[in-house]
Amino acid sequence: GINESASVVFSLFLLFEARPVLVRVFSLDGREVRRLEQSLFGGRQSVQWDGRNEQGNLVPPGLYIVQVDAAADQQGLSGTKQSHLVGVAY
């Protein structure tokens, strides 16, 4: 009932219309454990991860890499990827 999900908070710039944003969660050995995709506009955004893998099972406690991948609308700019560590504990 407390802290059962992680809020992945980020700001998107140079998006003039809704674009797909991909949030991926990786184990430290590089395996993708969860993929969360949403169509989002620019500005401050938040995507929730419930600590579950693609099969709906809780992931083991430990450190995970959360990567946000977003495209830009402005000509000449490619997408941006940012990664951060997230700890899971029960």
C-alpha positions in Angstrom: 0.0 0.0 0.0 3.0 2.4 0.2 5.5 3.1 -2.6 4.1 0.3 -4.8 5.1 2.0 -8.0 7.9 4.3 -9.2 7.2 7.6 -11.0 9.5 8.2 -13.9 9.4 12.0 -14.1 11.0 13.8 -17.0 10.5 16.9 -19.2 10.1 16.9 -22.9 11.2 19.8 -25.1 10.8 20.5 -28.8 7.6 18.4 -29.2 4.9 20.3 -31.0 2.5 17.3 -31.2 2.1 14.0 -29.4 5.0 11.7 -30.0 5.7 8.1 -28.8 7.9 8.0 -25.7 9.4 4.7 -24.7 10.4 4.0 -21.1 12.3 0.8 -20.8 13.5 -1.0 -17.7 16.6 -3.1 -17.8 18.2 -5.4 -15.3 21.9 -4.7 -14.6 22.9 -7.5 -17.0 21.2 -5.6 -19.8 18.0 -7.7 -20.2 14.9 -5.6 -20.9 12.3 -6.5 -18.2 9.6 -4.0 -19.0 8.6 -1.7 -21.9 6.2 1.2 -21.3 5.2 3.2 -24.4 2.9 6.3 -24.4 2.1 9.1 -26.8 3.0 12.3 -24.9 3.2 16.0 -25.6 6.0 18.3 -24.5 6.4 19.5 -20.9 6.7 17.8 -17.6 5.6 14.1 -17.8 5.3 11.1 -15.5 5.2 7.5 -16.4 4.4 4.9 -13.7 6.2 1.6 -13.3 4.6 -0.9 -11.0 7.8 -3.0 -10.4 6.5 -5.8 -12.7 8.0 -7.4 -15.8 6.3 -8.0 -19.1 4.7 -11.2 -17.8 3.1 -9.3 -14.8 5.4 -10.7 -12.2 7.2 -8.6 -9.6 10.9 -8.2 -10.4 13.4 -9.3 -7.8 14.8 -6.7 -5.4 17.8 -4.9 -6.7 19.0 -2.1 -9.0 17.4 -1.5 -12.4 18.2 0.9 -15.3 15.3 3.0 -16.5 15.8 4.5 -19.9 13.6 7.2 -21.5 13.7 7.5 -25.2 11.9 10.4 -27.0 12.0 11.9 -30.5 12.2 15.6 -31.2 10.1 17.5 -33.7 12.6 20.2 -34.5 14.4 19.6 -37.8 18.0 18.4 -37.5 17.6 17.1 -33.9 17.5 13.4 -33.2 15.8 11.8 -30.3 17.1 11.8 -26.8 17.8 8.9 -24.4 18.4 9.3 -20.8 19.1 6.5 -18.3 19.0 6.4 -14.5 19.3 3.8 -11.8 16.2 2.7 -9.8 16.2 0.6 -6.7 13.5 -2.0 -6.0 13.0 -3.3 -2.4 10.3 -5.2 -0.7 
